[in-house]
Amino acid sequence: MRVLFFLGHPAHYHLFKYIIKELNRKNNQCLIVIKEKEMLESLLINDNLKYSNVLPAANKRRKHSKLAILYASGRDLLIKDFKLFNFVKNNKPDIMIGTETSITHIGRLLNVPSLVLNEDDAVSQPEFCYPTYTFVNHIITPHICNNGKWKNKQILYNGYHELAYLAPNYFTPDKEKIKEFNPSQKPYFILRFVSLNASHDIGKKGLTLELSLKLIELLKPYGEIFITSERKLEKELEQYRIKINPNNIHNAIYYSQLLIADSQTMAAEAAVLGTPSIRFNDFVGKLGYLEELEHKYCLTFGIKTSEPEKLLNKVQELLTTPELKKAWQMRKDKMFSETIDVTAFMVWFIENYPQSFQIMKNDPNYQNRFAFSKKNM
């Protein structure tokens, strides 16, 4: 098969990288198309993967007002559609996969099936779902997701995006890698800031400078502090910026004592790695997969931006909890015992599409063939 993957974010590369590797190993041909996003090209270059960039420097052109964000998003979508149309005509993939709206538009125009993977509930991002799910062939999401009016197109699986690249059979932590940014090997904490300038982020808030400085003072007696950020850092915070190869960020998260973020993705990554995490933003309570990681498995905490004191109190509570990481590792093991190998499932689904869609519709438990085995845990 010729399989086109459209990547729009570093997290999407992580989601698909082992799927791409396995499909290539089985003599399929994978084509990679991207739009430029923080660190995405670096990750592909580091792994010696060829790709085509259909939207260079998109985020550098984007402003922060609501009108500017909506205008830029619409303009960027037209550019992506146009360039992807030409790419697909020239390369003739059998199927297109990704998290991008454009594959559904061009798939409909050129009669190429499109599969969109998402882990956010439809109600949380209508500006993405309406122009995407209307045209997509099928939607593949965690079982906890609510896909609203498009549920007839959905395939639900027991897992999360992060399992596709952070399960023990794909990710092996390497403590030597943290010497790159923490040569003293002291305990440390990570703060993660996102840009909050996408269309679905309009009106949303996260960690402020004032609150970040309070967190740093609270954490300092317990270890080093490192910041990873999409947005430009204030001078008071720049000294804490982590100096690390982007390929090693998951080692950094794994060995961290605690991660505090206004990012969904990195909080979920920490959860499946067994590292305590707190997400502080206006999406708290609105995303099913994070609600499950929080309330079913107790692997992360969500705190709304209207409750900064609650954040500080939760951090203090975790800092004084004995054997915190050990408890999280046990909770993580429970989560793995009830989920599937998302990469293995997706490779099967792609290679056997469209029959795989019908198999899953008729027998959703078919996915249990891809459950994690104890020897891999």
C-alpha positions, 0 to 999 in steps of 0.5 A: 500500500501507499499510505500518506500521513499528514503530520501537524504537530510533534505529538502527531509524529510520535503517534505515527512514527512506530506505525510508519516504521512497521508499515515500511517493514512490511513492504508498504510505502509511507509518504509523509506530509507536514505543516511546520510546527515547533520541533516537528521538522527536527524530529523527522530529520533526526530520524532520517525520514523524508517529508514534504512541507506544505505549510512552512512557518505557519505559526510564525505568521499567526497573531493572537487576536480572535479575528487574526487567529480565525483568519490565519486558520482559514487561510492556512487551510486553503493553502494546505488543501491546494498543496495537498491536492497537487501532492496527492495527484502526483503520488496517488496514495491508497489511503490518507491518515492523520489529524489534519482537516485537509486529508478529508477534503482532498480525499473526498475530491480525489476519491482517496479514503481518509482516516482521522485519529483524534482523542478530543471530544467533538464538542471541545473543538467544533471548529475542527470537527465540522470541516473535518468529520463532515468529509472524513471516511472514518474517525478512530478515537479512544473509547471514552471520546464522544464524537457526537453526530458523527458516531456512525463513522467512528471506531473506538479503541481501548487506549490513548494516542500516547500508548502508540509510542510510550508503551514499554514495548516502544519506549525504554527510558535511558537515564544517561539522556537526562545528563544532557540537561541535568548533569548534577542528576538532582531531582527535578521538575518540568513546567510546560507552556503551550502557545495557546494560539490555535483556533480551538484555544481562542479565549483559553488561558493557562499558566501566567508569569505570576503563577509560574514564579510562585510555582518555581519558589515552591519547587526550588527546595525540592530540586531543579526546575526546567521549562519547555515552552512553545511560547516566548518566555519572559526574561524571569523564566528564560533561565529555566529553559531546558536544553535538550534534544527534542528526541529525548523529551520523553526521557526527561518526563519519565525521570521528572518528579512532577510535570505541571503544564497548560498542555493536554498532550504532555500531561497525558504523556506523563500519565502513561509514563507513570510521572505525576502531572497537573494540567492547568488550563480551561480545557479541564473537565471537557476532554474524556481521555484526560478525565479517564486518566484522572478519575479512573486511573488517578494518574493526572490532575486537572485544575481550572485557571480560576483556581490558582490556589488549588494548583499551589496546594496540590503541588505542595501535597504531592511534594510531601507525599512519600514514595510518590513515583512508586505509587504512580508506577503501580497506577500506570501498570493498572492502566496498561492492563486494561488498554491495547497496543495502539500501534499494532492495532492501527497497523492491522486496521490500515493494512486490512482497510476497509474490511477492518472497519466492518470487523470492528463494527461487528465485533468491537472486542476484536481489538482485544487481540492487541492487548498488551502482554505481561511480558511487554509490561 
